[in-house]
Amino acid sequence: MINILTKFKVDTIYTTSKLVTRILKQQIEPLLDKKKETVNGNRKKKKKEIFIPIKTGEFEFEKVHLPLSIFKTSRELKIITLYSPSDQGIRGIAKGLNIKKIDIKPEEYRRKQYEHFFKSNYSQY
């Protein structure tokens, strides 16, 4: 994935799994700067907030700054984790909706999320 991000000016990546999103972030994170911070007199490496959560309507995505020195063009990369199209994904959505006491079918809620990200203009984030 890093090779693709280096060669092409990708500004948005969609995943349908938190696992895939986590793996993608694990590939990007080591390439980006770390911030050193003194804690109780000891120098410790502490990650600055690299992946910034953005709330748009009732849904969220993350963005990260890709620096020119590594990725040919300096840009913001949006990482959008969509609900999985699998049956297991539907069960997970249903569980979350029940906890939040939201009365909507899980399939409808997933469709609503997909429409939100594929139809809306969230480029201002």
MODELLER restraints for C-alpha pairs under 7 A, 6 or more apart:
rsr = mdl.restraints
at = mdl.atoms
rsr.add(forms.Gaussian(group=physical.xy_distance, feature=features.Distance(at['CA:2:A'], at['CA:27:A']), mean=7.00, stdev=0.5))
rsr.add(forms.Gaussian(group=physical.xy_distance, feature=features.Distance(at['CA:2:A'], at['CA:28:A']), mean=6.97, stdev=0.5))
rsr.add(forms.Gaussian(group=physical.xy_distance, feature=features.Distance(at['CA:5:A'], at['CA:71:A']), mean=6.56, stdev=0.5))
rsr.add(forms.Gaussian(group=physical.xy_distance, feature=features.Distance(at['CA:6:A'], at['CA:71:A']), mean=4.44, stdev=0.5))
rsr.add(forms.Gaussian(group=physical.xy_distance, feature=features.Distance(at['CA:6:A'], at['CA:72:A']), mean=6.21, stdev=0.5))
rsr.add(forms.Gaussian(group=physical.xy_distance, feature=features.Distance(at['CA:11:A'], at['CA:76:A']), mean=6.40, stdev=0.5))
rsr.add(forms.Gaussian(group=physical.xy_distance, feature=features.Distance(at['CA:11:A'], at['CA:77:A']), mean=4.62, stdev=0.5))
rsr.add(forms.Gaussian(group=physical.xy_distance, feature=features.Distance(at['CA:11:A'], at['CA:78:A']), mean=6.11, stdev=0.5))
rsr.add(forms.Gaussian(group=physical.xy_distance, feature=features.Distance(at['CA:12:A'], at['CA:77:A']), mean=5.56, stdev=0.5))
rsr.add(forms.Gaussian(group=physical.xy_distance, feature=features.Distance(at['CA:12:A'], at['CA:78:A']), mean=4.58, stdev=0.5))
rsr.add(forms.Gaussian(group=physical.xy_distance, feature=features.Distance(at['CA:12:A'], at['CA:79:A']), mean=5.95, stdev=0.5))
rsr.add(forms.Gaussian(group=physical.xy_distance, feature=features.Distance(at['CA:13:A'], at['CA:78:A']), mean=6.24, stdev=0.5))
rsr.add(forms.Gaussian(group=physical.xy_distance, feature=features.Distance(at['CA:13:A'], at['CA:79:A']), mean=5.00, stdev=0.5))
rsr.add(forms.Gaussian(group=physical.xy_distance, feature=features.Distance(at['CA:13:A'], at['CA:80:A']), mean=6.19, stdev=0.5))
rsr.add(forms.Gaussian(group=physical.xy_distance, feature=features.Distance(at['CA:14:A'], at['CA:79:A']), mean=6.08, stdev=0.5))
rsr.add(forms.Gaussian(group=physical.xy_distance, feature=features.Distance(at['CA:14:A'], at['CA:80:A']), mean=4.82, stdev=0.5))
rsr.add(forms.Gaussian(group=physical.xy_distance, feature=features.Distance(at['CA:14:A'], at['CA:81:A']), mean=5.87, stdev=0.5))
rsr.add(forms.Gaussian(group=physical.xy_distance, feature=features.Distance(at['CA:14:A'], at['CA:82:A']), mean=6.82, stdev=0.5))
rsr.add(forms.Gaussian(group=physical.xy_distance, feature=features.Distance(at['CA:15:A'], at['CA:21:A']), mean=6.32, stdev=0.5))
rsr.add(forms.Gaussian(group=physical.xy_distance, feature=features.Distance(at['CA:15:A'], at['CA:80:A']), mean=6.27, stdev=0.5))
rsr.add(forms.Gaussian(group=physical.xy_distance, feature=features.Distance(at['CA:15:A'], at['CA:81:A']), mean=4.83, stdev=0.5))
rsr.add(forms.Gaussian(group=physical.xy_distance, feature=features.Distance(at['CA:15:A'], at['CA:82:A']), mean=5.94, stdev=0.5))
rsr.add(forms.Gaussian(group=physical.xy_distance, feature=features.Distance(at['CA:16:A'], at['CA:81:A']), mean=5.54, stdev=0.5))
rsr.add(forms.Gaussian(group=physical.xy_distance, feature=features.Distance(at['CA:16:A'], at['CA:82:A']), mean=4.71, stdev=0.5))
rsr.add(forms.Gaussian(group=physical.xy_distance, feature=features.Distance(at['CA:16:A'], at['CA:83:A']), mean=5.54, stdev=0.5))
rsr.add(forms.Gaussian(group=physical.xy_distance, feature=features.Distance(at['CA:16:A'], at['CA:84:A']), mean=4.66, stdev=0.5))
rsr.add(forms.Gaussian(group=physical.xy_distance, feature=features.Distance(at['CA:17:A'], at['CA:81:A']), mean=6.38, stdev=0.5))
rsr.add(forms.Gaussian(group=physical.xy_distance, feature=features.Distance(at['CA:17:A'], at['CA:84:A']), mean=6.02, stdev=0.5))
rsr.add(forms.Gaussian(group=physical.xy_distance, feature=features.Distance(at['CA:18:A'], at['CA:81:A']), mean=6.58, stdev=0.5))
rsr.add(forms.Gaussian(group=physical.xy_distance, feature=features.Distance(at['CA:21:A'], at['CA:81:A']), mean=6.68, stdev=0.5))
rsr.add(forms.Gaussian(group=physical.xy_distance, feature=features.Distance(at['CA:34:A'], at['CA:45:A']), mean=6.91, stdev=0.5))
rsr.add(forms.Gaussian(group=physical.xy_distance, feature=features.Distance(at['CA:34:A'], at['CA:46:A']), mean=6.67, stdev=0.5))
rsr.add(forms.Gaussian(group=physical.xy_distance, feature=features.Distance(at['CA:34:A'], at['CA:47:A']), mean=5.22, stdev=0.5))
rsr.add(forms.Gaussian(group=physical.xy_distance, feature=features.Distance(at['CA:34:A'], at['CA:48:A']), mean=6.43, stdev=0.5))
rsr.add(forms.Gaussian(group=physical.xy_distance, feature=features.Distance(at['CA:35:A'], at['CA:45:A']), mean=6.25, stdev=0.5))
rsr.add(forms.Gaussian(group=physical.xy_distance, feature=features.Distance(at['CA:35:A'], at['CA:46:A']), mean=5.64, stdev=0.5))
rsr.add(forms.Gaussian(group=physical.xy_distance, feature=features.Distance(at['CA:35:A'], at['CA:47:A']), mean=5.67, stdev=0.5))
rsr.add(forms.Gaussian(group=physical.xy_distance, feature=features.Distance(at['CA:35:A'], at['CA:48:A']), mean=5.79, stdev=0.5))
rsr.add(forms.Gaussian(group=physical.xy_distance, feature=features.Distance(at['CA:36:A'], at['CA:43:A']), mean=6.81, stdev=0.5))
rsr.add(forms.Gaussian(group=physical.xy_distance, feature=features.Distance(at['CA:36:A'], at['CA:44:A']), mean=6.03, stdev=0.5))
rsr.add(forms.Gaussian(group=physical.xy_distance, feature=features.Distance(at['CA:36:A'], at['CA:45:A']), mean=4.64, stdev=0.5))
rsr.add(forms.Gaussian(group=physical.xy_distance, feature=features.Distance(at['CA:36:A'], at['CA:46:A']), mean=5.75, stdev=0.5))
rsr.add(forms.Gaussian(group=physical.xy_distance, feature=features.Distance(at['CA:37:A'], at['CA:43:A']), mean=5.97, stdev=0.5))
rsr.add(forms.Gaussian(group=physical.xy_distance, feature=features.Distance(at['CA:37:A'], at['CA:44:A']), mean=5.72, stdev=0.5))
rsr.add(forms.Gaussian(group=physical.xy_distance, feature=features.Distance(at['CA:37:A'], at['CA:45:A']), mean=6.18, stdev=0.5))
rsr.add(forms.Gaussian(group=physical.xy_distance, feature=features.Distance(at['CA:37:A'], at['CA:46:A']), mean=6.17, stdev=0.5))
rsr.add(forms.Gaussian(group=physical.xy_distance, feature=features.Distance(at['CA:38:A'], at['CA:44:A']), mean=6.06, stdev=0.5))
rsr.add(forms.Gaussian(group=physical.xy_distance, feature=features.Distance(at['CA:50:A'], at['CA:64:A']), mean=5.97, stdev=0.5))
rsr.add(forms.Gaussian(group=physical.xy_distance, feature=features.Distance(at['CA:51:A'], at['CA:62:A']), mean=5.93, stdev=0.5))
rsr.add(forms.Gaussian(group=physical.xy_distance, feature=features.Distance(at['CA:51:A'], at['CA:63:A']), mean=5.57, stdev=0.5))
rsr.add(forms.Gaussian(group=physical.xy_distance, feature=features.Distance(at['CA:51:A'], at['CA:64:A']), mean=4.94, stdev=0.5))
rsr.add(forms.Gaussian(group=physical.xy_distance, feature=features.Distance(at['CA:52:A'], at['CA:62:A']), mean=5.27, stdev=0.5))
rsr.add(forms.Gaussian(group=physical.xy_distance, feature=features.Distance(at['CA:52:A'], at['CA:63:A']), mean=5.24, stdev=0.5))
rsr.add(forms.Gaussian(group=physical.xy_distance, feature=features.Distance(at['CA:52:A'], at['CA:64:A']), mean=6.30, stdev=0.5))
rsr.add(forms.Gaussian(group=physical.xy_distance, feature=features.Distance(at['CA:53:A'], at['CA:60:A']), mean=6.78, stdev=0.5))
rsr.add(forms.Gaussian(group=physical.xy_distance, feature=features.Distance(at['CA:53:A'], at['CA:61:A']), mean=5.86, stdev=0.5))
rsr.add(forms.Gaussian(group=physical.xy_distance, feature=features.Distance(at['CA:53:A'], at['CA:62:A']), mean=4.37, stdev=0.5))
rsr.add(forms.Gaussian(group=physical.xy_distance, feature=features.Distance(at['CA:53:A'], at['CA:63:A']), mean=6.58, stdev=0.5))
rsr.add(forms.Gaussian(group=physical.xy_distance, feature=features.Distance(at['CA:54:A'], at['CA:60:A']), mean=5.50, stdev=0.5))
rsr.add(forms.Gaussian(group=physical.xy_distance, feature=features.Distance(at['CA:54:A'], at['CA:61:A']), mean=5.38, stdev=0.5))
rsr.add(forms.Gaussian(group=physical.xy_distance, feature=features.Distance(at['CA:54:A'], at['CA:62:A']), mean=5.62, stdev=0.5))
rsr.add(forms.Gaussian(group=physical.xy_distance, feature=features.Distance(at['CA:55:A'], at['CA:61:A']), mean=6.65, stdev=0.5))
rsr.add(forms.Gaussian(group=physical.xy_distance, feature=features.Distance(at['CA:59:A'], at['CA:113:A']), mean=6.97, stdev=0.5))
rsr.add(forms.Gaussian(group=physical.xy_distance, feature=features.Distance(at['CA:61:A'], at['CA:79:A']), mean=6.04, stdev=0.5))
rsr.add(forms.Gaussian(group=physical.xy_distance, feature=features.Distance(at['CA:61:A'], at['CA:80:A']), mean=4.84, stdev=0.5))
rsr.add(forms.Gaussian(group=physical.xy_distance, feature=features.Distance(at['CA:61:A'], at['CA:81:A']), mean=6.72, stdev=0.5))
rsr.add(forms.Gaussian(group=physical.xy_distance, feature=features.Distance(at['CA:62:A'], at['CA:78:A']), mean=5.75, stdev=0.5))
rsr.add(forms.Gaussian(group=physical.xy_distance, feature=features.Distance(at['CA:62:A'], at['CA:79:A']), mean=5.21, stdev=0.5))
rsr.add(forms.Gaussian(group=physical.xy_distance, feature=features.Distance(at['CA:62:A'], at['CA:80:A']), mean=6.50, stdev=0.5))
rsr.add(forms.Gaussian(group=physical.xy_distance, feature=features.Distance(at['CA:63:A'], at['CA:76:A']), mean=6.40, stdev=0.5))
rsr.add(forms.Gaussian(group=physical.xy_distance, feature=features.Distance(at['CA:63:A'], at['CA:77:A']), mean=5.40, stdev=0.5))
rsr.add(forms.Gaussian(group=physical.xy_distance, feature=features.Distance(at['CA:63:A'], at['CA:78:A']), mean=4.35, stdev=0.5))
rsr.add(forms.Gaussian(group=physical.xy_distance, feature=features.Distance(at['CA:63:A'], at['CA:79:A']), mean=5.92, stdev=0.5))
rsr.add(forms.Gaussian(group=physical.xy_distance, feature=features.Distance(at['CA:64:A'], at['CA:76:A']), mean=5.63, stdev=0.5))
rsr.add(forms.Gaussian(group=physical.xy_distance, feature=features.Distance(at['CA:64:A'], at['CA:77:A']), mean=5.31, stdev=0.5))
rsr.add(forms.Gaussian(group=physical.xy_distance, feature=features.Distance(at['CA:64:A'], at['CA:78:A']), mean=6.67, stdev=0.5))
rsr.add(forms.Gaussian(group=physical.xy_distance, feature=features.Distance(at['CA:65:A'], at['CA:75:A']), mean=5.89, stdev=0.5))
rsr.add(forms.Gaussian(group=physical.xy_distance, feature=features.Distance(at['CA:65:A'], at['CA:76:A']), mean=4.52, stdev=0.5))
rsr.add(forms.Gaussian(group=physical.xy_distance, feature=features.Distance(at['CA:65:A'], at['CA:77:A']), mean=6.23, stdev=0.5))
rsr.add(forms.Gaussian(group=physical.xy_distance, feature=features.Distance(at['CA:66:A'], at['CA:74:A']), mean=5.59, stdev=0.5))
rsr.add(forms.Gaussian(group=physical.xy_distance, feature=features.Distance(at['CA:66:A'], at['CA:75:A']), mean=5.36, stdev=0.5))
rsr.add(forms.Gaussian(group=physical.xy_distance, feature=features.Distance(at['CA:66:A'], at['CA:76:A']), mean=5.95, stdev=0.5))
rsr.add(forms.Gaussian(group=physical.xy_distance, feature=features.Distance(at['CA:66:A'], at['CA:77:A']), mean=6.73, stdev=0.5))
rsr.add(forms.Gaussian(group=physical.xy_distance, feature=features.Distance(at['CA:67:A'], at['CA:73:A']), mean=6.95, stdev=0.5))
rsr.add(forms.Gaussian(group=physical.xy_distance, feature=features.Distance(at['CA:67:A'], at['CA:74:A']), mean=4.64, stdev=0.5))
rsr.add(forms.Gaussian(group=physical.xy_distance, feature=features.Distance(at['CA:67:A'], at['CA:75:A']), mean=6.76, stdev=0.5))
rsr.add(forms.Gaussian(group=physical.xy_distance, feature=features.Distance(at['CA:68:A'], at['CA:74:A']), mean=4.19, stdev=0.5))
rsr.add(forms.Gaussian(group=physical.xy_distance, feature=features.Distance(at['CA:82:A'], at['CA:114:A']), mean=6.91, stdev=0.5))
rsr.add(forms.Gaussian(group=physical.xy_distance, feature=features.Distance(at['CA:83:A'], at['CA:89:A']), mean=6.35, stdev=0.5))
rsr.add(forms.Gaussian(group=physical.xy_distance, feature=features.Distance(at['CA:83:A'], at['CA:110:A']), mean=6.08, stdev=0.5))
rsr.add(forms.Gaussian(group=physical.xy_distance, feature=features.Distance(at['CA:90:A'], at['CA:106:A']), mean=5.87, stdev=0.5))
rsr.add(forms.Gaussian(group=physical.xy_distance, feature=features.Distance(at['CA:90:A'], at['CA:107:A']), mean=6.61, stdev=0.5))
rsr.add(forms.Gaussian(group=physical.xy_distance, feature=features.Distance(at['CA:93:A'], at['CA:106:A']), mean=5.60, stdev=0.5))
rsr.add(forms.Gaussian(group=physical.xy_distance, feature=features.Distance(at['CA:94:A'], at['CA:106:A']), mean=5.24, stdev=0.5))
